[in-house]
């Protein structure tokens, strides 16, 4: 079945929240207000994927700097000199897992990040997803700043900050 990948808009909020609820436990559900503020951020470069008019997956990302962890339930902070595409959240409806929808969202944001001069991509792997992200070229990267370590810890014991070089 064909799908459409496009930029996130404010009208996507209900569909995005529905995908989020289908994918995550309560600790990771982020409020409509937080998601709306992120969507309005000039630093955001988020995408959604829809099939037959239904939002099936999304990728919330923004231009950031290496070593910066977005607080869980926090806003996207614009940087004066971004060097890193930060992937805050990637979610695919569980019934559609394994169909390449995540890659359909990742490829264009990586490509656009390179075109904007960004050299890396970063994320926080949660809920046992570290091996998944390693298959996409991400590697665990130690955080040296205490505040960033605290932000990372808020994501849970198995959370890992990871980096990938963009080519």
C-alpha positions as CSV (number, residue, x, y, z in Angstrom):
1,X,0.0,0.0,0.0
2,X,1.3,3.5,-0.9
3,X,2.1,6.0,1.8
4,X,2.6,9.8,1.9
5,X,5.5,11.3,3.9
6,X,5.1,15.0,4.6
7,X,6.0,17.7,7.2
8,X,4.1,17.7,10.5
9,X,1.4,20.3,10.8
10,X,-0.8,21.4,13.7
11,X,-3.7,19.5,12.3
12,X,-1.8,16.3,12.7
13,X,-1.9,16.5,16.5
14,X,-4.8,14.1,17.1
15,X,-3.3,11.5,14.8
16,X,0.1,11.9,16.3
17,X,-1.2,11.5,19.8
18,X,-3.1,8.4,18.8
19,X,0.0,6.8,17.4
20,X,1.9,7.8,20.6
21,X,-0.7,6.1,22.8
22,X,-0.6,2.9,20.7
23,X,3.2,2.7,21.0
24,X,4.3,3.8,24.5
25,X,3.6,3.3,28.2
26,X,2.3,6.1,30.3
27,X,5.7,7.4,31.3
28,X,6.5,8.3,27.7
29,X,3.2,9.8,26.6
30,X,3.7,13.5,26.0
31,X,0.9,16.0,26.3
32,X,-0.9,17.7,23.5
33,X,0.4,21.0,24.7
34,X,4.1,19.9,24.6
35,X,3.7,18.4,21.1
36,X,2.0,21.5,19.9
37,X,4.8,23.7,21.2
38,X,7.3,21.5,19.5
39,X,5.4,21.6,16.2
40,X,5.5,25.4,16.4
41,X,9.3,25.5,17.1
42,X,11.4,27.0,14.2
43,X,14.0,24.4,14.9
44,X,11.7,21.4,14.3
45,X,11.9,19.2,11.2
46,X,9.3,16.6,12.0
47,X,7.5,14.4,9.5
48,X,4.4,12.2,9.5
49,X,3.5,9.2,7.3
50,X,0.0,8.6,6.3
51,X,-1.8,5.8,4.5
52,X,-5.3,6.2,3.1
53,X,-5.6,9.5,5.0
54,X,-4.7,7.9,8.4
55,X,-1.6,9.1,10.3
56,X,0.4,5.8,10.8
57,X,3.8,7.0,11.9
58,X,5.7,10.1,12.8
59,X,9.2,11.4,13.5
60,X,9.7,14.3,15.8
61,X,13.1,15.8,15.2
62,X,14.9,19.2,15.4
63,X,18.3,20.9,14.8
64,X,20.4,20.8,18.0
65,X,23.9,20.4,19.2
66,X,25.9,17.2,20.0
67,X,25.6,16.3,23.7
68,X,22.2,18.0,24.3
69,X,19.4,15.8,25.5
70,X,15.9,17.1,25.2
71,X,14.2,16.7,28.6
72,X,11.4,14.2,28.7
73,X,8.2,16.2,28.2
74,X,10.3,19.2,27.4
75,X,10.4,21.7,24.6
76,X,12.7,21.7,21.6
77,X,15.4,24.3,22.2
78,X,16.7,26.2,19.1
79,X,20.4,26.5,18.8
80,X,22.3,29.4,17.3
81,X,24.9,27.0,15.8
82,X,23.2,23.6,15.3
83,X,25.5,20.7,14.2
84,X,23.3,17.7,15.0
85,X,19.9,16.4,14.0
86,X,18.2,15.3,17.2
87,X,15.6,12.5,16.8
88,X,13.3,12.9,19.8
89,X,10.7,10.4,18.9
90,X,9.9,7.9,16.1
91,X,6.7,5.9,16.4
92,X,5.0,3.5,14.0
93,X,1.6,1.9,14.7
94,X,2.4,-1.5,16.0
95,X,0.2,-3.2,13.4
96,X,2.4,-1.7,10.7
97,X,5.8,-2.5,12.2
98,X,8.4,-4.2,10.0
99,X,7.1,-2.6,6.8
100,X,9.8,0.0,6.3
101,X,7.8,3.0,7.5
102,X,10.5,4.1,10.0
103,X,13.1,4.1,7.2
104,X,10.7,6.1,5.0
105,X,10.7,8.8,7.7
106,X,14.4,8.6,8.5
107,X,15.9,8.8,5.0
108,X,14.5,12.3,4.1
109,X,15.3,13.9,7.5
110,X,18.9,12.6,7.3
111,X,19.2,13.9,3.7
112,X,17.7,17.3,4.6
113,X,20.0,17.6,7.6
114,X,23.1,17.0,5.5
115,X,21.8,19.7,3.0
116,X,21.6,22.1,6.0
117,X,25.2,21.4,6.9
118,X,24.6,19.1,9.9
119,X,27.2,16.4,10.4
120,X,25.6,14.1,13.0
121,X,22.3,12.8,14.3
122,X,21.6,12.0,17.9
123,X,18.9,10.4,19.9
124,X,18.0,8.7,23.2
125,X,17.3,5.0,22.8
126,X,14.6,3.9,25.2
127,X,12.5,0.8,25.9
128,X,15.1,-1.6,24.6
129,X,15.6,0.1,21.3
130,X,19.4,0.4,21.4
131,X,20.0,-2.6,19.1
132,X,17.5,-1.2,16.6
133,X,19.3,2.1,16.4
134,X,22.7,0.4,16.2
135,X,21.4,-1.3,13.0
136,X,20.8,2.3,11.6
137,X,24.4,3.3,12.4
138,X,24.0,4.9,15.8
139,X,26.6,4.2,18.6
140,X,26.4,4.9,22.3
141,X,28.1,8.2,23.1
142,X,29.0,9.2,26.7
143,X,27.6,12.4,28.0
144,X,30.1,14.4,30.1
145,X,27.8,17.3,31.2
146,X,26.0,16.5,34.5
147,X,22.7,18.2,33.5
148,X,22.6,16.2,30.3
149,X,23.2,13.0,32.3
150,X,20.3,13.9,34.5
151,X,18.1,14.5,31.5
152,X,19.1,11.1,30.1
153,X,18.4,9.4,33.4
154,X,14.8,10.6,33.3
155,X,14.2,8.3,30.3
156,X,14.8,5.2,32.4
157,X,17.6,2.9,33.4
158,X,18.1,1.4,29.9
159,X,18.2,4.8,28.1
160,X,21.3,5.5,26.0
161,X,22.4,8.6,24.3
162,X,23.5,7.7,20.7
163,X,25.2,9.4,17.8
164,X,25.4,8.7,14.1
165,X,27.6,10.4,11.5
166,X,25.6,11.8,8.6
167,X,27.1,11.4,5.1
